[in-house]
Amino acid sequence: MNKNVISLFTFGLVLIVVGGIGSFFDWEQSMIFIGLGLTLESLALIIFAWNRLKK
């Protein structure tokens, strides 16, 4: 896998975890972090699939 894909995937997971912990403590911006994390996860999936289809 490409390092960019791994980096996006890992950072997306970190944002989802931070958002999950924030929602547990009733933090108002937690849904923004979860949304950003899911967006980065989707972007990593699209890049991974695109690289597989190019080969």
C-alpha positions in Angstrom: 0.0 0.0 0.0 1.0 3.6 -0.6 2.2 5.6 2.4 -0.4 8.3 1.7 -3.2 5.7 1.9 -1.9 4.4 5.2 -1.4 7.9 6.6 -5.0 9.0 5.6 -6.4 5.8 7.1 -4.5 6.1 10.3 -5.3 9.8 10.8 -9.0 9.1 10.0 -9.0 6.4 12.7 -7.5 8.9 15.2 -10.1 11.5 14.4 -12.9 9.0 14.8 -11.5 7.9 18.2 -11.1 11.5 19.3 -14.7 12.2 18.2 -16.0 9.1 20.0 -14.2 10.1 23.2 -15.5 13.6 22.8 -19.1 12.5 22.4 -18.8 10.4 25.5 -17.9 13.6 27.4 -20.6 15.7 25.6 -18.2 17.7 23.6 -20.0 19.8 21.0 -17.4 19.5 18.2 -17.2 15.7 18.5 -19.4 15.1 15.4 -17.1 17.3 13.3 -14.2 15.1 14.2 -16.1 11.9 13.5 -17.2 13.4 10.1 -13.7 14.4 9.2 -12.4 11.0 10.2 -15.1 9.2 8.0 -14.2 11.5 5.1 -10.5 10.7 5.4 -11.4 7.0 5.6 -13.5 7.2 2.5 -10.7 9.1 0.7 -8.2 6.5 1.6 -10.5 3.8 0.3 -11.0 5.6 -3.0 -7.3 6.1 -3.5 -6.6 2.4 -2.6 -9.3 1.2 -5.0 -8.0 3.6 -7.8 -4.4 2.3 -7.4 -5.7 -1.3 -7.6 -7.7 -0.6 -10.7 -4.7 1.1 -12.4 -2.7 -2.1 -12.0 
